[in-house]
Amino acid sequence: MIAVFLIKCLGFFAYCLPDCIRRAICVVLGWGFWFGPFDRRRRILANLKRCFPEKPPRWRSKIGRESCCRLIEMGMFVLVSPFLTKKQIRARFVLDNELLALMQDVLKNPKPLVILGPHFTLMEGAAFFPALTDEKLPETGVLYRPLDYKPLDKWVKQTRERHGVKLVDRKGQMMDAIHNLNKGGALTILYDQNAGAPGAQTLFFGRAASTTQMPGMFVERFKARVGVLYAQRTRFFRATIKGEAFLIEPTRQAVMLESTRWLERKLSTDDDNITADWLWAHNRWGRRRAYECMFNVRPPNSMLDVFFKADNIQDIPDKDRYWITLPKDKKRLEALLPVLQQHKRHRPDIRITALCESDALETVKAANIADDVVSRTGRPLSFFLKIRNTYPEVHLVFEESLRANVEAFLMGAFLRVGFKSRGSFLLTDRIRPPKGDYAARYRAFAKACHMRFE
């Protein structure tokens, strides 16, 4: 309860400040987040570079800094919004004319409605929709993940539901959401997060991404209308609530394709205000945990073929970059190759580069464990430092030496995994070597990284 009281006090303090002071605080904290010793700056720059390779570095830095400031603004708005009166809400948020026309059509022709919400700065403002109109709206639920701390979760629900929307616990209240849609109600889902292993593999800006299937499942089951509702920021703590209907077939494939394409078009606009408004610090594409970095792509969860057909392509345009440092010892290398051969067969979504000794080049190429094979023999450390600017995603280090760990550190992959050895503190994740022969060690390594063997 003390934690909730302190959060309320902090929120009320921020509520009492004028906008100019609040904006100054967000800028200071946002720039501190950007220039501080955080890995998120590289993540943001990597996302922006791969989505907009044609843009200059200065532009990407500008968008990244502003996105950090708006990330802080998003958090501050969560604290302040419970204290805003209905009059203050209407002064800060307005409904777009096209959304008003769309709302009238929905009211005249009632049927189940699935609303998609993107991660823009003032996305919490979309929950104020019922407070911005005098029309009687259908019962609207918002799918959310409950907080572990029950008193704080209770306060969050009270503050969010005071204007008419209902928070639906995605763990224990899914039947309530289904019942509401059966009655012709609406359900809102934040759809542009990384859905992890349960999600379906799709393309987003040409890269493989895990996307939630939930909106498409609801649309398909209830033949529901579907569209997007978002807050387009106009000034600090001010936005226009907009919405667009998707005129598509009620299938999960169509929903995932159109919702993804809509967000790509929105972020690719020439309006930097919209581009900077998305949460670029969010890990939308990758799996940043060691126990997932060697997972097998499961065909039942893949919808890549739908995107390939829509874009008239045969493969993923921009694959994540994986690097593997192979052991010097020939016996260890021979024990490792079968493991990596299976890994290569089950990972069509990544581009693998293997680093090995020059005398093992032909052996490694013949084993077909990687798309590219590079000799590390005699390479200066500056060679590995240059690779850092390509923003590799994962580096698997099987060579247990200080030199190999230093090379991996300089290359700067977001996830660097290896056995505990000399200099392994330079890696992000370390696996304790199990007892047994070399083959058993490497199979244990792969299993620890979520790889399943045939």
C-alpha positions as CSV (number, residue, x, y, z in Angstrom):
1,M,0.0,0.0,0.0
2,I,2.9,2.3,0.7
3,A,4.1,1.9,-2.9
4,V,0.7,2.8,-4.2
5,F,0.5,5.9,-2.0
6,L,3.9,7.0,-3.2
7,I,2.9,6.6,-6.8
8,K,-0.3,8.6,-6.2
9,C,1.8,11.3,-4.6
10,L,4.2,11.4,-7.5
11,G,1.3,11.5,-10.0
12,F,-0.4,14.3,-8.1
13,F,2.8,16.3,-8.0
14,A,3.3,15.9,-11.7
15,Y,-0.4,16.8,-12.2
16,C,0.1,20.1,-10.4
17,L,3.0,21.2,-12.6
18,P,2.5,23.3,-15.7
19,D,3.0,21.6,-19.1
20,C,6.2,23.5,-19.8
21,I,7.8,22.1,-16.6
22,R,6.5,18.6,-17.3
23,R,7.9,18.8,-20.9
24,A,11.3,20.0,-19.6
25,I,11.4,17.0,-17.2
26,C,10.6,14.6,-20.0
27,V,13.3,16.1,-22.2
28,V,16.0,16.0,-19.5
29,L,15.1,12.4,-18.6
30,G,14.7,11.4,-22.2
31,W,18.1,12.7,-23.1
32,G,19.6,11.0,-20.0
33,F,18.0,7.8,-21.3
34,W,19.5,8.4,-24.7
35,F,23.0,9.4,-23.7
36,G,23.3,7.2,-20.6
37,P,25.0,3.9,-20.3
38,F,22.0,2.0,-21.6
39,D,21.8,-0.7,-24.4
40,R,18.5,0.8,-25.5
41,R,20.2,3.6,-27.6
42,R,21.9,0.9,-29.8
43,R,18.6,-0.9,-30.0
44,I,16.8,2.2,-31.1
45,L,19.4,3.1,-33.7
46,A,19.5,-0.5,-35.0
47,N,15.7,-0.6,-35.4
48,L,15.7,2.8,-37.2
49,K,18.7,1.9,-39.5
50,R,17.1,-1.4,-40.6
51,C,13.7,0.2,-41.1
52,F,15.0,3.3,-42.8
53,P,18.4,2.5,-44.4
54,E,18.0,5.4,-46.8
55,K,17.9,8.0,-44.0
56,P,21.0,9.7,-42.8
57,P,22.5,8.9,-39.3
58,R,21.6,12.4,-38.1
59,W,18.0,11.9,-38.9
60,R,18.0,8.5,-37.1
61,S,19.6,10.1,-34.0
62,K,17.0,12.9,-34.0
63,I,14.1,10.5,-34.2
64,G,15.7,8.3,-31.5
65,R,16.2,11.1,-29.0
66,E,12.7,12.4,-29.5
67,S,11.3,8.9,-29.1
68,C,13.1,8.6,-25.8
69,C,11.6,11.9,-24.6
70,R,8.1,10.7,-25.6
71,L,8.7,7.4,-23.8
72,I,9.1,9.4,-20.6
73,E,6.1,11.5,-21.6
74,M,4.1,8.2,-21.9
75,G,5.1,7.2,-18.4
76,M,4.3,10.6,-17.0
77,F,0.9,10.7,-18.6
78,V,0.1,7.3,-16.9
79,L,0.8,9.0,-13.6
80,V,-1.1,12.2,-14.3
81,S,-4.1,10.9,-16.1
82,P,-6.0,9.6,-13.0
83,F,-6.2,13.2,-11.7
84,L,-7.5,14.7,-15.0
85,T,-11.2,15.8,-14.8
86,K,-13.6,15.3,-17.7
87,K,-13.3,18.9,-18.6
88,Q,-9.5,18.8,-18.8
89,I,-9.6,15.6,-20.8
90,R,-11.9,17.3,-23.4
91,A,-9.6,20.2,-23.5
92,R,-6.6,18.0,-24.3
93,F,-8.1,15.4,-26.6
94,V,-10.4,15.8,-29.5
95,L,-12.1,13.3,-31.8
96,D,-11.3,13.4,-35.5
97,N,-14.1,14.1,-37.9
98,E,-13.5,10.9,-39.8
99,L,-13.7,9.0,-36.6
100,L,-17.0,10.7,-35.7
101,A,-18.5,9.6,-39.1
102,L,-17.1,6.1,-38.5
103,M,-18.6,6.0,-35.0
104,Q,-22.1,6.9,-36.4
105,D,-21.9,4.0,-38.9
106,V,-20.9,1.6,-36.1
107,L,-23.9,2.8,-34.0
108,K,-26.3,2.5,-36.8
109,N,-25.1,-1.0,-37.8
110,P,-24.2,-2.7,-34.5
111,K,-22.0,-5.8,-34.7
112,P,-19.0,-7.1,-32.9
113,L,-16.0,-4.8,-33.1
114,V,-12.3,-5.5,-32.6
115,I,-10.2,-2.4,-32.1
116,L,-6.4,-2.5,-32.6
117,G,-4.2,0.0,-30.7
118,P,-0.6,0.8,-31.7
119,H,2.1,1.9,-29.2
120,F,2.0,5.6,-29.7
121,T,3.0,8.1,-27.0
122,L,-0.5,9.0,-25.8
123,M,-2.1,5.6,-26.4
124,E,-3.6,5.9,-22.9
125,G,-5.6,8.8,-24.2
126,A,-7.6,6.4,-26.4
127,A,-9.2,5.0,-23.3
128,F,-10.8,8.4,-22.8
129,F,-12.9,7.9,-25.9
130,P,-16.2,7.5,-24.0
131,A,-15.5,10.8,-22.1
132,L,-15.1,12.7,-25.4
133,T,-18.6,12.0,-26.8
134,D,-22.2,12.1,-25.5
135,E,-23.2,9.2,-27.6
136,K,-24.0,5.9,-25.9
137,L,-21.3,3.6,-27.1
138,P,-21.3,-0.2,-27.0
139,E,-19.7,-1.9,-24.1
140,T,-15.9,-1.8,-24.7
141,G,-13.3,-4.0,-23.1
142,V,-9.5,-3.4,-23.2
143,L,-7.4,-6.5,-23.0
144,Y,-4.5,-6.0,-20.5
145,R,-1.9,-7.9,-18.6
146,P,-2.6,-7.6,-14.8
147,L,0.2,-6.3,-12.5
148,D,1.7,-8.7,-10.0
149,Y,1.3,-6.2,-7.2
150,K,-2.4,-6.5,-6.4
151,P,-3.0,-3.1,-4.7
152,L,-1.4,-1.3,-7.6
153,D,-3.3,-3.4,-10.1
154,K,-6.6,-2.5,-8.4
155,W,-5.7,1.2,-8.5
156,V,-4.8,1.0,-12.2
157,K,-8.2,-0.7,-13.0
158,Q,-10.1,1.9,-11.0
159,T,-8.5,4.8,-12.8
160,R,-8.7,3.3,-16.3
161,E,-12.4,2.3,-15.9
162,R,-13.8,5.5,-14.6
163,H,-14.8,6.8,-18.1
164,G,-16.6,3.7,-19.3
165,V,-14.1,1.2,-20.7
166,K,-13.5,-2.1,-18.9
167,L,-10.1,-3.7,-18.4
168,V,-10.2,-7.4,-19.2
169,D,-7.6,-9.6,-17.6
170,R,-6.1,-11.6,-20.5
171,K,-5.2,-14.4,-18.1
172,G,-8.6,-14.9,-16.3
173,Q,-11.3,-13.0,-18.0
174,M,-11.2,-14.1,-21.6
175,M,-14.7,-15.5,-21.3
176,D,-15.9,-12.0,-20.4
177,A,-14.4,-10.7,-23.6
178,I,-16.0,-13.4,-25.7
179,H,-19.4,-12.8,-24.0
180,N,-19.1,-9.1,-24.7
181,L,-18.4,-9.7,-28.4
182,N,-21.3,-12.0,-28.6
183,K,-23.5,-9.2,-27.4
184,G,-22.2,-6.9,-30.2
185,G,-19.7,-5.1,-27.9
186,A,-16.1,-4.0,-28.7
187,L,-12.7,-5.3,-27.6
188,T,-9.4,-3.3,-27.8
189,I,-6.1,-5.0,-28.1
190,L,-2.5,-3.6,-28.3
191,Y,-1.2,-5.5,-31.2
192,D,2.2,-4.2,-32.1
193,Q,4.2,-5.8,-29.3
194,N,6.6,-8.7,-29.6
195,A,4.4,-11.8,-29.0
196,G,7.3,-14.2,-28.3
197,A,7.0,-17.9,-28.9
198,P,3.1,-18.1,-28.9
199,G,2.9,-15.5,-31.7
200,A,2.9,-16.0,-35.4
201,Q,5.9,-15.2,-37.6
202,T,5.1,-12.3,-39.9
203,L,7.1,-9.6,-41.7
204,F,7.4,-6.0,-40.3
205,F,9.5,-3.7,-42.3
206,G,11.0,-6.7,-44.1
207,R,12.1,-8.4,-40.9
208,A,10.7,-11.5,-39.2
209,A,8.6,-10.5,-36.2
210,S,6.4,-12.4,-33.8
211,T,2.9,-11.0,-33.9
212,T,-0.1,-11.8,-31.7
213,Q,-2.9,-13.8,-33.4
214,M,-5.5,-12.8,-30.9
215,P,-7.2,-10.0,-32.9
216,G,-7.5,-12.1,-36.0
217,M,-8.9,-15.0,-34.0
218,F,-11.7,-12.8,-32.6
219,V,-12.4,-11.3,-35.9
220,E,-12.6,-14.7,-37.6
221,R,-14.7,-16.3,-34.9
222,F,-17.3,-13.5,-34.6
223,K,-17.1,-12.1,-38.1
224,A,-16.4,-8.8,-36.4
225,R,-15.6,-5.5,-37.8
226,V,-12.0,-4.5,-37.3
227,G,-10.1,-1.2,-37.3
228,V,-7.4,0.8,-35.6
229,L,-7.8,3.5,-33.0
230,Y,-4.9,5.7,-32.0
231,A,-4.0,9.1,-30.5
232,Q,-2.0,11.3,-32.9
233,R,0.0,13.6,-30.7
234,T,-0.3,17.3,-31.6
235,R,1.5,18.9,-28.6
236,F,2.7,17.8,-25.2
237,F,-0.2,15.9,-23.5
238,R,-2.5,16.8,-26.3
239,A,-3.7,14.6,-29.2
240,T,-6.4,14.0,-31.8
241,I,-8.1,10.6,-31.4
242,K,-8.3,9.0,-34.9
243,G,-9.6,5.8,-36.3
244,E,-9.6,3.8,-39.5
245,A,-11.7,0.8,-40.5
246,F,-10.1,-2.2,-42.3
247,L,-12.2,-3.3,-45.3
248,I,-10.9,-6.8,-45.4
249,E,-12.1,-10.4,-45.2
250,P,-12.8,-11.6,-41.6
251,T,-9.8,-13.9,-41.4
252,R,-6.8,-13.9,-39.1
253,Q,-4.4,-13.8,-42.1
254,A,-6.1,-10.7,-43.5
255,V,-6.1,-9.0,-40.1
256,M,-2.4,-9.6,-39.5
257,L,-1.4,-8.5,-43.0
258,E,-3.5,-5.3,-43.0
259,S,-2.7,-4.2,-39.5
260,T,1.0,-4.7,-40.1
261,R,0.9,-2.8,-43.4
262,W,-1.1,0.0,-41.9
263,L,1.6,0.6,-39.2
264,E,4.4,0.4,-41.8
265,R,2.6,3.1,-43.9
266,K,2.0,5.3,-40.9
267,L,5.6,5.2,-39.6
268,S,7.0,5.7,-43.2
269,T,5.2,9.0,-43.7
270,D,7.3,12.1,-44.2
271,D,5.9,13.5,-40.9
272,D,8.7,13.0,-38.4
273,N,6.2,13.7,-35.6
274,I,4.4,10.4,-36.3
275,T,7.6,8.4,-36.8
276,A,9.1,9.6,-33.5
277,D,5.8,8.9,-31.7
278,W,6.1,5.1,-31.9
279,L,8.0,3.1,-29.2
280,W,11.2,2.4,-31.0
281,A,12.9,1.3,-27.8
282,H,10.5,-1.7,-27.7
283,N,12.0,-5.0,-28.7
284,R,9.5,-5.5,-31.5
285,W,11.5,-7.9,-33.6
286,G,14.0,-9.9,-31.6
287,R,14.1,-12.4,-28.8
288,R,16.6,-11.0,-26.4
289,R,16.8,-13.9,-24.0
290,A,19.5,-16.6,-24.1
291,Y,17.1,-19.4,-23.7
292,E,15.3,-18.5,-26.9
293,C,18.1,-17.6,-29.2
294,M,18.4,-21.1,-30.9
295,F,14.7,-21.9,-31.0
296,N,13.2,-23.9,-33.8
297,V,10.8,-22.0,-36.1
298,R,7.6,-23.9,-36.0
299,P,5.7,-24.0,-39.3
300,P,2.2,-24.0,-37.7
301,N,3.0,-20.6,-36.1
302,S,4.4,-19.1,-39.3
303,M,2.4,-16.8,-41.6
304,L,5.4,-15.7,-43.6
305,D,3.9,-17.3,-46.8
306,V,0.9,-14.9,-46.5
307,F,3.3,-11.9,-46.5
308,F,5.6,-13.4,-49.2
309,K,2.5,-13.8,-51.5
310,A,1.3,-10.2,-50.8
311,D,4.8,-8.8,-51.5
312,N,5.6,-11.1,-54.4
313,I,8.8,-12.3,-52.7
314,Q,10.4,-15.7,-51.9
315,D,12.3,-15.0,-48.8
316,I,12.7,-12.7,-45.8
317,P,14.2,-9.4,-47.2
318,D,16.1,-8.4,-44.1
319,K,17.2,-11.3,-42.0
320,D,18.6,-11.0,-38.5
321,R,22.3,-11.4,-38.3
322,Y,23.7,-14.2,-36.2
323,W,27.5,-14.8,-35.7
324,I,29.0,-18.0,-34.5
325,T,32.6,-18.2,-33.3
326,L,33.7,-21.8,-33.8
327,P,36.3,-23.6,-31.6
328,K,39.9,-23.9,-32.7
329,D,40.3,-27.5,-31.6
330,K,39.4,-29.9,-34.4
331,K,37.8,-32.5,-32.2
332,R,35.5,-29.9,-30.6
333,L,34.7,-28.6,-34.0
334,E,33.7,-32.0,-35.3
335,A,31.4,-32.5,-32.3
336,L,29.8,-29.1,-32.8
337,L,29.0,-29.3,-36.5
338,P,26.1,-31.7,-36.3
339,V,24.4,-29.5,-33.8
340,L,24.8,-26.4,-36.0
341,Q,23.6,-28.3,-39.1
342,Q,20.3,-28.9,-37.4
343,H,20.2,-25.3,-36.2
344,K,20.7,-24.0,-39.8
345,R,17.9,-26.2,-41.1
346,H,15.4,-24.9,-38.6
347,R,16.3,-21.2,-38.9
348,P,15.3,-19.9,-42.3
349,D,14.6,-16.5,-40.7
350,I,18.2,-15.6,-39.9
351,R,21.5,-15.0,-41.8
352,I,24.4,-16.9,-40.1
353,T,28.1,-16.0,-40.4
354,A,30.6,-18.4,-39.0
355,L,34.0,-17.3,-37.7
356,C,36.7,-20.0,-37.8
357,E,40.4,-20.7,-38.2
358,S,41.7,-20.5,-41.8
359,D,42.7,-24.2,-41.9
360,A,39.0,-25.1,-41.1
361,L,37.4,-22.9,-43.8
362,E,36.7,-25.7,-46.3
363,T,35.4,-28.1,-43.6
364,V,33.0,-25.5,-42.3
365,K,31.8,-24.5,-45.7
366,A,31.2,-28.2,-46.6
367,A,29.2,-28.7,-43.4
368,N,26.6,-26.0,-44.5
369,I,26.1,-24.6,-41.0
370,A,26.2,-20.9,-42.1
371,D,25.4,-18.6,-45.0
372,D,28.9,-17.0,-44.8
373,V,32.2,-18.3,-43.4
374,V,34.9,-15.9,-42.4
375,S,38.4,-16.6,-41.2
376,R,39.4,-15.0,-37.9
377,T,43.0,-16.0,-38.2
378,G,45.3,-13.0,-38.0
379,R,42.4,-10.5,-37.9
380,P,43.2,-7.3,-35.9
381,L,40.7,-6.3,-33.3
382,S,39.7,-3.3,-35.5
383,F,38.1,-5.8,-37.9
384,F,35.7,-7.0,-35.3
385,L,35.0,-3.4,-34.1
386,K,33.8,-2.5,-37.6
387,I,31.2,-5.2,-37.5
388,R,29.6,-3.4,-34.6
389,N,27.9,-0.9,-36.9
390,T,26.0,-3.7,-38.6
391,Y,24.1,-4.3,-35.3
392,P,24.3,-8.1,-35.1
393,E,21.5,-9.6,-33.1
394,V,23.1,-12.8,-31.6
395,H,26.6,-14.1,-31.2
396,L,27.2,-17.7,-30.1
397,V,30.8,-18.1,-28.8
398,F,31.9,-21.7,-28.8
399,E,35.7,-20.9,-28.6
400,E,36.5,-20.8,-24.9
401,S,39.2,-18.2,-24.8
402,L,39.8,-14.6,-23.7
403,R,40.5,-13.5,-27.3
404,A,37.2,-14.9,-28.6
405,N,35.2,-13.2,-25.9
406,V,37.0,-9.9,-26.5
407,E,36.2,-10.2,-30.2
408,A,32.5,-10.9,-29.4
409,F,32.4,-7.9,-27.1
410,L,33.8,-5.5,-29.8
411,M,31.3,-6.8,-32.3
412,G,28.6,-5.7,-30.0
413,A,25.8,-8.2,-30.6
414,F,22.8,-7.5,-28.4
415,L,22.9,-11.1,-27.1
416,R,26.3,-12.8,-26.6
417,V,26.2,-16.3,-25.3
418,G,29.0,-18.7,-24.4
419,F,30.4,-21.1,-21.9
420,K,31.8,-19.8,-18.6
421,S,35.5,-19.3,-19.4
422,R,38.3,-16.7,-19.2
423,G,36.8,-13.3,-20.1
424,S,33.3,-14.6,-20.3
425,F,32.2,-11.6,-18.2
426,L,32.3,-9.8,-21.6
427,L,29.3,-11.9,-22.7
428,T,25.7,-11.1,-21.9
429,D,24.9,-14.7,-20.9
430,R,27.1,-17.5,-19.7
431,I,26.3,-21.2,-19.6
432,R,28.0,-23.5,-17.2
433,P,29.8,-26.3,-19.1
434,P,28.1,-29.7,-18.2
435,K,30.1,-32.8,-17.6
436,G,30.6,-35.2,-20.5
437,D,32.2,-35.4,-23.9
438,Y,32.3,-32.5,-26.4
439,A,29.1,-33.6,-28.2
440,A,27.1,-33.7,-24.9
441,R,28.4,-30.2,-24.0
442,Y,27.3,-28.7,-27.2
443,R,23.9,-30.4,-27.2
444,A,23.4,-29.1,-23.6
445,F,24.4,-25.6,-24.8
446,A,21.8,-25.8,-27.7
447,K,19.1,-27.1,-25.4
448,A,19.7,-24.3,-22.9
449,C,19.1,-21.9,-25.8
450,H,15.7,-23.5,-26.6
451,M,16.8,-25.7,-29.6
452,R,14.9,-28.9,-30.1
453,F,16.7,-31.9,-31.7
454,E,15.2,-34.1,-34.4
